[in-house]
Amino acid sequence: MLGTNIKRIRKSKQMTLSECAEKTNISKSNLSNIERNVNKNPSIHIIYRLASVLEVDPRVLLFGEDHELERQKQESFELIKTLNELNLTKEELLEYKKIVEFAKWNKNKQ
């Protein structure tokens, strides 16, 4: 599973095995063994380096994207719960929505 996740994410980022190995300072053969699940237990340091280069949470490498989706859902639920607890009026919520839209626009602009 770990190797399959690494390979899938690396390919989705259009990164070759050689590029990934070089950026993570892992030998190409070691990375190939990890991706083919020959080496099923790479060190946590290697997992963190791979996650950093692939720009994902290490848990996504270990548990797959379903884990990341669940985490995002939980964060969204917590945000909604917090907003609900604030007892904001519709007008106040619309003002916050403008701030979120501006943040989204600003992020997309970068």
C-alpha atoms as a printed R data frame, in Angstrom:
    type eleno elety resid chain resno       x      y       z
1   ATOM     1    CA   MET     A     1   0.000  0.000   0.000
2   ATOM     2    CA   LEU     A     2   2.737  2.499   0.952
3   ATOM     3    CA   GLY     A     3   4.711  1.861  -2.223
4   ATOM     4    CA   THR     A     4   1.595  1.982  -4.370
5   ATOM     5    CA   ASN     A     5   0.591  5.318  -2.841
6   ATOM     6    CA   ILE     A     6   4.057  6.790  -3.367
7   ATOM     7    CA   LYS     A     7   4.181  5.678  -6.996
8   ATOM     8    CA   ARG     A     8   0.676  6.943  -7.762
9   ATOM     9    CA   ILE     A     9   1.328 10.363  -6.219
10  ATOM    10    CA   ARG     A    10   4.766 10.674  -7.828
11  ATOM    11    CA   LYS     A    11   3.303  9.916 -11.257
12  ATOM    12    CA   SER     A    12   0.394 12.301 -10.707
13  ATOM    13    CA   LYS     A    13   2.994 15.021 -10.168
14  ATOM    14    CA   GLN     A    14   4.719 13.942 -13.395
15  ATOM    15    CA   MET     A    15   7.930 13.202 -11.530
16  ATOM    16    CA   THR     A    16  10.244 10.437 -12.675
17  ATOM    17    CA   LEU     A    17  11.660  7.867 -10.311
18  ATOM    18    CA   SER     A    18  15.111  9.406 -10.828
19  ATOM    19    CA   GLU     A    19  13.900 12.942 -10.053
20  ATOM    20    CA   CYS     A    20  12.108 11.827  -6.909
21  ATOM    21    CA   ALA     A    21  15.095  9.806  -5.731
22  ATOM    22    CA   GLU     A    22  17.426 12.746  -6.293
23  ATOM    23    CA   LYS     A    23  15.164 15.269  -4.534
24  ATOM    24    CA   THR     A    24  14.710 12.998  -1.520
25  ATOM    25    CA   ASN     A    25  18.353 11.918  -1.414
26  ATOM    26    CA   ILE     A    26  17.293  8.271  -1.626
27  ATOM    27    CA   SER     A    27  18.957  5.868  -4.021
28  ATOM    28    CA   LYS     A    28  16.928  5.115  -7.129
29  ATOM    29    CA   SER     A    29  17.071  1.398  -6.385
30  ATOM    30    CA   ASN     A    30  15.831  1.908  -2.819
31  ATOM    31    CA   LEU     A    31  12.948  4.082  -4.013
32  ATOM    32    CA   SER     A    32  12.090  1.523  -6.690
33  ATOM    33    CA   ASN     A    33  12.058 -1.211  -4.032
34  ATOM    34    CA   ILE     A    34   9.749  0.886  -1.857
35  ATOM    35    CA   GLU     A    35   7.369  1.592  -4.740
36  ATOM    36    CA   ARG     A    36   7.260 -2.083  -5.741
37  ATOM    37    CA   ASN     A    37   6.607 -3.026  -2.092
38  ATOM    38    CA   VAL     A    38   9.841 -5.027  -1.939
39  ATOM    39    CA   ASN     A    39  10.938 -2.780   0.921
40  ATOM    40    CA   LYS     A    40   7.741 -2.574   2.959
41  ATOM    41    CA   ASN     A    41   9.229 -0.811   5.978
42  ATOM    42    CA   PRO     A    42  11.207  2.288   5.021
43  ATOM    43    CA   SER     A    43  12.305  4.481   7.899
44  ATOM    44    CA   ILE     A    44  10.055  7.274   9.085
45  ATOM    45    CA   HIS     A    45  12.750  9.725   7.924
46  ATOM    46    CA   ILE     A    46  12.409  8.451   4.356
47  ATOM    47    CA   ILE     A    47   8.612  8.663   4.546
48  ATOM    48    CA   TYR     A    48   8.829 12.280   5.731
49  ATOM    49    CA   ARG     A    49  11.320 13.182   2.973
50  ATOM    50    CA   LEU     A    50   9.073 11.601   0.347
51  ATOM    51    CA   ALA     A    51   6.011 13.367   1.734
52  ATOM    52    CA   SER     A    52   7.845 16.679   1.659
53  ATOM    53    CA   VAL     A    53   9.022 16.265  -1.941
54  ATOM    54    CA   LEU     A    54   5.611 14.995  -3.064
55  ATOM    55    CA   GLU     A    55   3.911 17.800  -1.103
56  ATOM    56    CA   VAL     A    56   1.496 15.577   0.799
57  ATOM    57    CA   ASP     A    57   0.860 14.733   4.410
58  ATOM    58    CA   PRO     A    58   2.864 11.621   5.419
59  ATOM    59    CA   ARG     A    59  -0.425  9.971   6.409
60  ATOM    60    CA   VAL     A    60  -1.534 10.107   2.780
61  ATOM    61    CA   LEU     A    61   1.505  8.013   1.850
62  ATOM    62    CA   LEU     A    62   0.825  5.568   4.651
63  ATOM    63    CA   PHE     A    63  -2.959  5.298   4.512
64  ATOM    64    CA   GLY     A    64  -4.013  6.673   1.116
65  ATOM    65    CA   GLU     A    65  -6.072  9.624   0.003
66  ATOM    66    CA   ASP     A    66  -9.210  8.354   1.712
67  ATOM    67    CA   HIS     A    67  -7.512  9.195   4.996
68  ATOM    68    CA   GLU     A    68  -6.801 12.736   3.776
69  ATOM    69    CA   LEU     A    69 -10.390 13.133   2.574
70  ATOM    70    CA   GLU     A    70 -11.698 12.073   5.987
71  ATOM    71    CA   ARG     A    71  -9.353 14.551   7.687
72  ATOM    72    CA   GLN     A    72 -10.595 17.362   5.443
73  ATOM    73    CA   LYS     A    73 -14.210 16.429   6.119
74  ATOM    74    CA   GLN     A    74 -13.548 16.466   9.858
75  ATOM    75    CA   GLU     A    75 -11.892 19.895   9.640
76  ATOM    76    CA   SER     A    76 -14.858 21.224   7.634
77  ATOM    77    CA   PHE     A    77 -17.281 19.814  10.178
78  ATOM    78    CA   GLU     A    78 -15.342 21.456  13.025
79  ATOM    79    CA   LEU     A    79 -15.411 24.807  11.221
80  ATOM    80    CA   ILE     A    80 -19.149 24.579  10.635
81  ATOM    81    CA   LYS     A    81 -19.680 23.585  14.263
82  ATOM    82    CA   THR     A    82 -17.636 26.581  15.441
83  ATOM    83    CA   LEU     A    83 -19.557 28.962  13.193
84  ATOM    84    CA   ASN     A    84 -22.836 27.528  14.446
85  ATOM    85    CA   GLU     A    85 -21.769 28.023  18.071
86  ATOM    86    CA   LEU     A    86 -21.091 31.717  17.364
87  ATOM    87    CA   ASN     A    87 -24.799 32.269  16.609
88  ATOM    88    CA   LEU     A    88 -23.966 34.628  13.761
89  ATOM    89    CA   THR     A    89 -26.686 36.376  11.841
90  ATOM    90    CA   LYS     A    90 -27.139 35.747   8.134
91  ATOM    91    CA   GLU     A    91 -25.590 39.148   7.415
92  ATOM    92    CA   GLU     A    92 -22.547 38.363   9.568
93  ATOM    93    CA   LEU     A    93 -22.089 35.015   7.818
94  ATOM    94    CA   LEU     A    94 -22.219 36.767   4.439
95  ATOM    95    CA   GLU     A    95 -19.429 39.097   5.576
96  ATOM    96    CA   TYR     A    96 -17.280 36.117   6.547
97  ATOM    97    CA   LYS     A    97 -18.093 34.537   3.196
98  ATOM    98    CA   LYS     A    98 -16.617 37.610   1.473
99  ATOM    99    CA   ILE     A    99 -13.397 37.146   3.444
100 ATOM   100    CA   VAL     A   100 -13.210 33.476   2.451
101 ATOM   101    CA   GLU     A   101 -13.859 34.337  -1.197
102 ATOM   102    CA   PHE     A   102 -11.097 36.956  -1.080
103 ATOM   103    CA   ALA     A   103  -8.680 34.431   0.438
104 ATOM   104    CA   LYS     A   104  -9.596 31.910  -2.267
105 ATOM   105    CA   TRP     A   105  -9.130 34.539  -5.005
106 ATOM   106    CA   ASN     A   106  -5.788 35.576  -3.540
107 ATOM   107    CA   LYS     A   107  -4.577 31.969  -3.364
108 ATOM   108    CA   ASN     A   108  -5.595 31.270  -6.962
109 ATOM   109    CA   LYS     A   109  -3.831 34.440  -8.071
110 ATOM   110    CA   GLN     A   110  -0.493 33.150  -6.756
